[in-house]
Amino acid sequence: MPDTTTSPTSGAVVTAPATPEPAALPAIPADALTPEQFGAVGDGVTDDTAALNALFARLNGSSSRAVALTAERVYVLRRTQHRQFSITRDGVTVYGNGATLKVMDGESTDLPWFVVRIAAQGVTVLDLTVDANRDRRPTMTDDQTQTSWFIDGGSRDVTLRRIRSVGAPLDGMYIRDLVSDLPVASAAKTPTNVLLDHVELLDSGRNNLSVISSRNLTVLGGRFSGARGVPGGPWAGIDIEPNRGVDLQGNDGVTIDGADVSDNDGSGIDVAQIDNTNITIRNVESHRNGTALFLSPSGSVTVDGLRASGYGTVSRAGVIAVVPSDVPGATVILKNMRVSDTTDSKPTFFQNYPGQVSLDGLHASNVATSTVLGTYRPTTVANVFVDGVQIQ
């Protein structure tokens, strides 16, 4: 459905383009491998780990380039290896058909574990849920990197469409080159041309989506909600944050378009640390988080279209905050933003980042604070409205 908003200059109602719907699914090849061929039951009770291990091992070494899980079945699994199900063969398609890979009750959270790992080119995964079953497993007390989905080094032209993560102990999805030795000094193995098309990453212990190193990552639609729990956070819906001094390639070219990043204990979206550039955020819904949008820029960032509401407590300097980083002077463009229904006294928009920051189009309504623009104002500012009255 198209979305309606109001022109920041005229106040007239205009229609914004709708977020594109995911593409139709391709036909399943006749030679697709199935879990049942290897003895899986998929009844939500039987331990199907051995069958699933055999399935993915065969996929990486057989003539077939497809896996088809049976519609709506629940395949229960336990940890038997650090990277449980790896896809390392180019040109593979996994047809989830609405099935679920579910971690069994009580499985340990004390060891690192990636449930589904991709480290290949031309891989597509469709309609598959990983239920990491966090609520029925021991509480994770520190960072053990237990992640539902992992896009590893060597990944190119990867499409994940309508996949889900539910209840990951740490991250719903982790994107980072761990094939190369650390620190990563070359972009040769950095995950590149990755499309997350209407994915849902929900109820993770740290971040729903952690983007550590990538080239040309696109997040189209989708929902990233419910991050909370693991000590230290940051509990973001989407966290774009290379590890300082280790992931030297960082992120170049991340586009987030039409995502919902609401109901996280941290930020809806974090862009932090060094080595992030060409970040584009469009038409994002960011409600009831710790803060709606937190930017610590090290390269160019553009935000065009953000709606935020329901902020009773703001955990950062403002509902929208642009703060210093190790790299001053980057260009930050913000426009067409709306913030409403807040009760915290912190500013609606806060900026003390020393760069070329422009703000064009901020509508604040029913906000508790009288300080809509906090600390330093942007380099250029225009079309700021409070309860329909233009103040800038």
Buried (B, 14 or more C-beta within 10 A) or exposed (E): EEBEBBEBEEEEEEEBEEBEEBEEBEEBEEEBBBBBEBEBBBEEEBBBBBBBBBBBEBBEEEEBBBBBBBEEBBBBBBBEEEBBBBBBBEEBBBBBBBBBBBBBEEBBBEEEBBBBBBBBBBBBBBBBBBBBBBEEBEEBEEBBBBBBBBBBBBBBBBBBBBBBBBBBBBBBBBBBBBBBEEEBEEBEBBBBBBBBBBBBBBBBBBBBBBBBBBBBBBBBBBBBBBBBBBEEBBBBBBBBBBBEEEBBBBBBBBBBBBBBBBBBBBBBBBBBBBBBBBBBBBBBBBBBBBBBBBBBBBBBBBBBBBBBBBBEEBBBBBBBBBBEBEBEEBBBBBBBBBBBBBEBEBBBBBBEBEBBBBBBBBBBBEBEBEBBBBBEBBBEBBBBBBEEEEEB
